[in-house]
Amino acid sequence: MWIYFILVNSVGLIAMAIDKAHAKKQARRIPEKKLWGLGFIGGSLGLYTGMYLFRHKTRKQLFVIGLPVLIIVQTVIGLFIYRLL
């Protein structure tokens, strides 16, 4: 499970870096739906870290508010599942 968590969050961080680089070059971007999909499957912490590390999507309220909320929800669910096991 930890390997999955590290892998999906690494992909989220890299996705933010790629999208920022493409934004600078006016190249084809990663759709926000795909970024959110990555967040929902567990990559929200990587996306959030990349958002501030690369200063990308920091003006989008949906990302600024939504990613921390998603991180909290996923943490609560994870702790609940951990206690059940």
N, C-alpha and C positions, 0 to 999 in steps of 0.2 A: 504494500500500500504506500509506503514511503517513497519507493522508487517511482510509482505513478505520480505522486504529489510533486516530487522534484522535477520529473520529466515534463509534466503538463505546465508547470509554472515557468520552467525554462523556455518552453515553446511560447508562452504568453509574453515573456520578456523580450524574446527575439522578435516576435510578431510586432510589438510596439516599435522596436528599433528599425525594422524593415519598413513599416508604414511611415515612420518619421522620415527616413531617408528618401522614400518615394515621394513624400509630400514636398520635400525640398527640391526635388528634381522635376516636379510636375509630372511624375510617372503614374502608372496605374497603381491605385491604392488598395489596401485590404479593406473590404467592406466592413462597416461597423457591426453588421449582423454576425459576421464570422468572428470578430473580436469578442462580442458578447457570448457567442456559442462556446468559444474557448474558455471564457470566464465561468460559464455555467457548468462546464464539465470539470471544473476544479482549478483553472488557471487564473483565477481572479487576483491572487496575490502577486503573481508575475506581471500581470497586466498593470496593476496598480503601481508596482515598483517601477516598471518601464515608463508609465505615464509621467512620473515625476523625475526619473533619471534622465529621460530624453526630452522632457518638457513637451510632451505630446498629448493632445486631447485635454489639456488642463483648463481650457475655456469652455469645454462642453459639460454643462451641469449634470447631464445624465451619467457621465463618467466620474465626475468629481464626487457626486453623491452616491451614485449607484454601485460603484465598485466597492467602497467601504461597507455599504449595507450588505452586498453579496458576500463579502469576506466574513462579516459577522454571522450571517445566516448559515453559511457553510461551516463555520467553526462550531456553532451551536449544534448543528446536525451531526457533525463529526464527533463532538463530545458525547452526544446522546447515544450514538451508535457504539462508541468506545465503551460506555458504561454498560450497555446491553451485553457486550461480549465479555 
